[in-house]
Amino acid sequence: MAETLHYDVAIIGAGPAGLAAAEDVKAAGKSVVLIEKYLWGGTCPNYGCDPKKILLAAVEAKEHVDFLRGDGVDGKVDINWEDLMGRKMRFTEAIPDKTVHLLDANGIGHIYGAAHFINEDTVIVHGDEDVEVQATDWILTVGQRPAELEIPGAEYTINSEQFLSLAEMPEDIVIIGGGYIAVEFASIAAAAGAQVHLVVRGSELLSEFDEAFVDTLFDQLDDRGIRIYFNTEVTEVAKTDDGYSATLSFGSTIPAGVVVRAVGRVGNNDTLQLENAGVEDDIHGINVDEFLRTSNPHIYAAGDVANTSKPRITTVGYYEARYAASVILGHDQPIEYPAVPVVVYGTPKLAAVGVPTQYAEENGYSVRDIDMTNWFTYYRTGEPAARAKVVLDADKKLVGATVFCAHADELINYFTEAINNKDGYQAIRDRLYAYPTPASDLEYFF
């Protein structure tokens, strides 16, 4: 019979969200355990945003040189994929051990294995030895995994984790999808020298972003030689003597060294046998209320697996997990979210926060569309395109922004702070920023 361990709080999923909640609960004097079945540290540092940005660093360096060639820079820069992947691996391979050492240093229990509920407060963990864990309260931060394709030859495709560990960049690569991951991987692969074929089921990329900005991004991807097929599906993937082939819905076949599926993500809630704990879920994740409580009042869900209206990104995950921990510790107010910035790490980057420009234009907000290409910040680096739209309310307070430029991931943070602070022109103008920088440009957006 499996041993039963007892804790005040147990957390399933040791990514950024689970780790944040565990630290807060432990700091409050509760006994806590983290349960993880794959890589300690979770998706983001092991096979998500962090390794992606390591690869992107080489792309950015190459583009900086390309932009300034003929304006003070000579020569050609190529990405050495093998060396770049080695750099990425040195970072990611250390993450699981570092995570466990952090847990040990903070006195947080940890169990490795796959967990599922056997009743309303107990799971069984299948690891080297089966163990039962009973807890007064639970936080589920199990995240998501790449969605599968249901087509002949789907087994020949690779997912996002496998792309981020490619030993070699092939000459031709097919990427299926039109969202964040597909665009980001297309940008990286093209810069690394691959001929990229991006196959998009719908009529546009990144449907949640301002259409004008997406059109500009399309032009930049096209300039980089990326071939994009809209309203098209891959109907079959086959193994060939030279690699693989992807058959498109209009009949053409594309040879490729790698076929990447980037068709979305699905929650890992289906692995937990939630029905045994009285927890309701659906295809969107685990259903939660305004306190992130599930239908079982002692079980909470946070991060990518929680069925909320917020973006499924790392920052939201650990914000929600810390909030769930606070409710367990006695906080009694519903969750309130600050402005949530999102970024597509393409080339260039596309970022947005607050009131969407499409909604603003239809609902009486003031929207300023600003071409920044000739601003000093972007002229000095030779960027071919830099653009922003800012949304102002009736009091001329900043409530939304969309940015397209190489600095978009940094600039969007300044806009996020302004939205959270309810800043208008006067507040921005009266601050002193280092000059000349993207921050010192802020007053010119009003």
C-alpha positions in Angstrom: 0.0 0.0 0.0 1.3 3.5 -0.9 2.6 5.7 1.8 0.4 8.8 2.5 2.0 12.2 3.1 0.1 15.1 4.6 0.5 18.8 3.8 -1.3 22.1 4.3 -0.9 22.9 0.6 0.0 20.8 -2.3 0.7 22.1 -5.8 0.8 20.1 -9.0 3.1 21.6 -11.6 6.5 23.0 -10.9 6.7 25.8 -13.5 6.9 29.5 -12.7 3.3 29.6 -11.4 3.7 26.6 -9.1 7.0 27.8 -7.8 5.7 31.3 -7.0 2.7 29.9 -5.1 4.9 27.5 -3.1 7.3 30.2 -2.1 4.5 32.4 -0.8 2.8 29.6 1.1 6.0 28.4 2.7 6.9 32.0 3.7 3.6 32.1 5.6 4.6 29.0 7.6 2.5 26.4 5.8 3.8 23.0 4.9 3.8 22.7 1.2 4.9 20.2 -1.5 5.4 20.6 -5.3 4.6 17.6 -7.6 6.2 17.5 -11.1 6.1 14.8 -13.7 8.4 16.3 -16.3 11.1 19.0 -16.1 11.5 21.0 -12.8 11.0 24.6 -13.7 8.2 24.1 -16.2 7.7 25.1 -19.8 9.0 28.7 -19.9 12.7 28.2 -18.8 13.1 24.7 -20.2 11.4 24.7 -23.6 9.5 27.9 -23.9 10.0 31.6 -23.8 13.5 31.6 -22.3 15.3 29.3 -24.7 13.4 31.0 -27.6 14.8 34.4 -26.6 18.3 32.9 -26.4 17.9 31.8 -30.1 16.4 35.2 -30.9 19.4 37.0 -29.5 21.5 35.7 -32.5 18.7 36.7 -34.9 18.7 40.2 -33.4 22.5 40.5 -33.7 22.3 39.5 -37.3 19.5 41.9 -38.1 21.4 44.8 -36.4 24.3 44.2 -38.8 22.0 43.7 -41.8 20.2 47.0 -41.1 23.4 49.0 -40.9 25.2 47.4 -43.8 26.4 50.2 -46.1 25.9 52.8 -43.4 29.0 52.1 -41.4 29.0 48.3 -41.2 30.5 46.0 -43.8 30.5 42.3 -44.1 28.0 39.5 -43.7 26.9 37.8 -40.5 25.6 34.2 -40.5 24.1 32.3 -37.6 26.0 29.2 -36.6 23.1 27.0 -35.5 25.2 24.4 -33.8 27.0 26.9 -31.7 23.8 28.8 -30.9 22.1 25.5 -29.9 25.0 24.7 -27.7 24.6 28.0 -25.9 20.9 27.4 -25.5 21.5 23.9 -24.1 24.0 25.2 -21.5 21.2 27.3 -20.2 18.3 24.8 -20.3 20.2 21.8 -19.0 20.9 23.5 -15.7 17.3 24.5 -15.0 15.9 21.3 -13.4 18.7 20.9 -10.9 18.7 24.6 -10.1 15.0 24.4 -9.4 15.3 21.5 -7.1 18.2 23.2 -5.2 16.0 26.3 -4.8 13.2 24.2 -3.4 15.6 22.5 -1.0 17.0 25.8 0.1 13.6 27.1 0.9 12.4 24.0 2.7 9.7 23.2 0.1 8.9 19.6 -0.4 9.0 18.1 -3.8 7.9 14.8 -5.4 8.7 13.6 -8.9 6.0 11.7 -10.7 2.6 11.8 -12.5 -0.3 12.7 -10.1 -4.0 12.2 -10.4 -6.8 12.6 -7.9 -8.3 9.6 -6.1 -10.8 11.7 -4.0 -11.5 15.3 -3.1 -8.3 16.0 -1.2 -5.8 13.2 -2.2 -3.7 12.3 -5.2 -1.6 9.3 -6.0 1.8 10.1 -7.5 3.3 7.4 -9.8 7.1 7.8 -9.6 9.9 5.5 -8.6 7.6 4.5 -5.8 3.9 5.3 -5.6 3.0 7.7 -2.9 -0.3 9.3 -1.9 -0.4 13.0 -1.0 -3.3 14.5 1.1 -3.6 18.2 1.5 -6.0 20.7 3.0 -5.7 22.9 -0.1 -4.5 22.4 -3.6 -3.3 24.7 -6.4 -3.2 23.2 -9.9 -0.6 24.8 -12.2 -0.2 22.0 -14.7 0.0 24.2 -17.8 -0.6 23.2 -21.4 1.1 21.0 -24.0 1.4 21.4 -27.8 -1.8 20.3 -29.6 -1.6 17.3 -31.9 -2.5 17.1 -35.6 -5.0 14.6 -36.8 -3.7 14.0 -40.3 -1.9 11.1 -42.0 1.8 11.3 -41.1 1.3 13.5 -38.1 3.9 11.4 -36.3 6.5 12.9 -38.6 5.9 16.4 -37.3 7.7 18.0 -34.4 6.4 20.3 -31.7 7.7 23.5 -30.2 9.9 21.8 -27.6 11.6 19.7 -30.4 12.1 22.8 -32.6 13.9 24.5 -29.7 16.3 21.6 -29.5 17.0 21.0 -33.3 20.6 19.8 -33.7 20.6 21.2 -37.3 18.6 23.8 -39.1 17.4 22.2 -42.4 17.5 23.9 -45.7 13.7 23.8 -46.0 11.2 23.9 -43.1 7.4 23.8 -43.0 5.7 25.4 -40.1 2.0 24.8 -39.6 0.1 27.6 -37.8 -0.5 31.3 -37.8 -0.1 32.3 -34.1 2.6 33.5 -31.8 4.8 30.4 -31.9 4.5 29.9 -35.7 5.5 33.5 -36.5 8.4 33.4 -33.9 9.8 30.1 -35.2 9.5 31.3 -38.8 11.5 34.4 -37.9 14.2 32.4 -36.2 14.5 29.7 -38.9 14.6 32.2 -41.7 17.4 34.2 -40.0 19.3 30.9 -39.5 19.2 30.4 -43.3 16.2 28.1 -43.8 13.7 28.5 -46.6 10.5 28.8 -44.4 7.1 27.7 -45.6 4.4 29.0 -43.2 1.1 27.3 -43.7 -1.9 29.2 -42.2 -5.3 27.6 -42.0 -7.1 31.0 -41.8 -6.9 34.2 -43.8 -4.6 36.1 -41.5 -1.8 35.9 -39.0 -2.2 36.8 -35.4 -5.9 37.4 -35.5 -6.0 39.1 -32.1 -3.7 41.9 -33.1 -4.4 45.1 -35.1 -4.8 44.2 -38.7 -2.7 47.1 -40.0 0.2 46.0 -37.8 -0.2 42.4 -38.9 -0.1 43.5 -42.5 3.2 45.4 -41.8 4.6 42.3 -40.1 3.6 40.2 -43.1 5.5 42.5 -45.4 8.6 42.2 -43.1 8.3 38.4 -43.1 7.9 38.4 -46.9 11.0 40.6 -47.2 12.9 38.0 -45.3 11.9 35.3 -47.8 9.3 33.5 -45.8 6.6 32.0 -48.0 3.2 32.2 -46.4 0.2 30.1 -47.6 -3.2 31.5 -46.3 -6.4 29.5 -46.2 -4.4 26.4 -46.6 -4.0 23.2 -44.6 -1.4 20.5 -44.5 -3.4 17.4 -45.3 -0.6 14.8 -45.1 3.0 14.5 -44.1 5.1 11.7 -45.6 8.6 10.4 -45.1 10.9 10.6 -48.1 14.4 9.6 -49.0 15.6 13.2 -48.4 13.5 14.0 -45.3 9.7 14.7 -45.4 7.1 16.2 -47.7 4.0 18.2 -46.7 0.9 18.0 -49.0 -1.2 21.1 -49.0 -5.0 21.3 -49.4 -4.7 22.7 -52.9 -2.6 19.8 -54.0 1.0 21.0 -54.0 3.7 19.2 -52.1 6.5 20.9 -50.2 9.8 19.0 -49.5 11.2 19.8 -46.0 13.8 18.6 -43.6 11.5 19.4 -40.7 7.7 19.9 -40.4 6.8 21.8 -37.3 3.3 21.8 -35.8 2.5 25.1 -34.1 -1.3 24.8 -34.0 -2.0 25.8 -30.5 -1.9 24.2 -27.0 -4.2 22.1 -24.9 -4.5 22.0 -21.1 -3.0 19.2 -19.1 -6.2 19.1 -16.9 -7.1 15.9 -18.7 -4.3 14.0 -16.9 -5.5 14.7 -13.4 -8.8 12.6 -13.2 -10.5 15.7 -11.8 -13.9 14.0 -11.6 -12.6 12.1 -8.6 -12.1 15.4 -6.8 -15.4 17.0 -7.9 -13.6 19.5 -10.1 -15.3 20.7 -13.3 -13.4 21.4 -16.5 -13.9 21.6 -20.2 -11.9 22.0 -23.5 -10.9 25.5 -22.3 -9.3 24.3 -19.1 -10.3 24.1 -15.4 -13.3 26.2 -14.6 -12.7 28.7 -11.8 -14.5 31.6 -10.1 -13.4 35.1 -9.3 -11.2 33.7 -6.5 -9.6 31.1 -8.9 -11.5 28.4 -6.9 -12.7 25.4 -8.8 -16.0 23.6 -8.1 -14.2 22.0 -5.2 -13.7 24.9 -2.7 -10.3 23.6 -1.5 -8.8 23.3 -5.0 -7.6 26.3 -7.0 -6.3 26.5 -10.6 -3.9 29.1 -12.0 -1.9 29.8 -15.1 -2.4 28.3 -18.6 -4.7 25.5 -17.3 -7.2 27.9 -15.7 -10.2 28.8 -17.8 -10.0 32.6 -17.5 -10.2 35.4 -20.1 -6.6 36.4 -19.7 -3.7 35.6 -22.0 -2.0 32.3 -21.2 1.5 33.6 -20.6 4.1 33.2 -17.8 3.4 36.5 -16.1 -0.3 35.9 -15.8 0.5 32.4 -14.5 2.6 33.4 -11.5 0.3 36.4 -10.8 -2.7 34.1 -10.6 -0.8 31.5 -8.6 0.4 34.0 -6.0 -3.2 35.3 -5.8 -4.5 31.7 -5.2 -1.9 31.3 -2.5 -3.1 34.6 -0.9 -6.7 33.3 -0.8 -5.6 30.2 1.0 -3.8 32.4 3.4 -6.9 34.5 4.1 -7.2 37.1 1.4 -11.0 37.6 0.7 -11.2 39.9 -2.3 -11.8 38.8 -5.9 -8.8 38.8 -8.2 -8.1 42.0 -10.1 -5.7 42.0 -12.9 -3.4 44.9 -13.9 -2.8 45.6 -17.6 -1.3 42.6 -19.3 1.2 43.1 -22.1 1.7 40.5 -24.7 4.6 40.2 -27.2 5.2 38.3 -30.4 8.9 37.8 -30.6 9.2 38.0 -34.4 11.4 40.2 -36.5 10.5 42.9 -35.7 8.5 42.4 -32.5 4.8 43.1 -32.1 3.4 44.0 -28.7 0.1 45.1 -27.3 -1.5 46.1 -24.0 -4.8 47.4 -22.7 -7.8 48.4 -24.8 -7.4 46.9 -28.3 -7.1 49.4 -31.1 -9.9 47.6 -33.1 -12.3 48.0 -30.1 -11.2 51.6 -29.5 -11.8 52.7 -33.0 -15.3 51.3 -32.9 -16.2 52.7 -29.4 -15.3 56.4 -29.4 -11.7 56.3 -28.0 -9.0 58.5 -29.5 -6.5 56.4 -31.4 -3.2 57.9 -32.6 -1.4 56.0 -35.4 2.3 57.0 -35.3 5.0 56.1 -37.8 8.2 56.0 -35.8 10.5 54.9 -38.5 12.3 58.2 -38.8 12.4 58.9 -35.1 16.0 59.1 -33.9 15.6 55.9 -31.8 14.9 53.8 -34.9 16.9 55.8 -37.5 20.1 55.2 -35.6 19.7 51.4 -35.8 18.4 51.4 -39.4 15.1 49.7 -38.7 13.0 49.4 -41.8 9.7 49.8 -40.0 8.6 51.1 -36.6 5.0 52.0 -35.8 2.7 52.5 -32.8 -0.9 53.1 -32.1 -1.9 54.5 -28.7 -5.4 54.6 -27.3 -6.5 57.6 -25.1 -9.8 57.9 -23.2 -11.9 61.0 -22.9 -9.6 62.4 -20.2 -6.5 61.9 -22.5 -5.3 59.1 -20.2 -3.4 56.2 -21.9 -5.5 53.1 -21.9 -4.1 51.0 -24.7 -1.1 50.6 -27.1 0.1 48.5 -29.9 3.8 48.7 -30.9 5.7 47.2 -33.9 9.5 47.6 -33.7 12.7 45.9 -32.5 12.2 47.5 -29.1 8.5 46.6 -28.8 9.1 44.2 -25.9 10.7 47.0 -23.8 8.5 49.9 -25.0 5.3 48.0 -24.2 6.4 47.8 -20.6 6.5 51.6 -20.3 3.0 51.8 -21.8 1.9 49.1 -19.3 3.2 51.2 -16.4 1.4 54.3 -17.7 -1.9 52.4 -18.0 -1.6 51.0 -14.5 -0.8 54.4 -13.1 -3.6 56.1 -15.2 -1.0 58.5 -16.6 -1.8 61.2 -19.1 0.5 63.6 -21.0 1.3 65.8 -18.0 2.5 62.9 -15.8 4.7 61.4 -18.6 6.1 64.8 -19.6 7.1 65.6 -16.0 9.3 62.5 -15.6 12.9 62.4 -16.5 14.2 59.5 -18.5 17.7 58.8 -19.9 18.0 60.4 -23.3 18.0 59.5 -26.1 16.1 56.2 -25.4 12.7 54.6 -26.1 11.6 55.9 -22.7 12.4 59.5 -23.5 10.1 59.2 -26.6 7.1 58.6 -24.4 5.8 62.1 -24.3 5.5 62.2 -28.1 2.8 59.5 -28.2 0.2 61.9 -26.8 
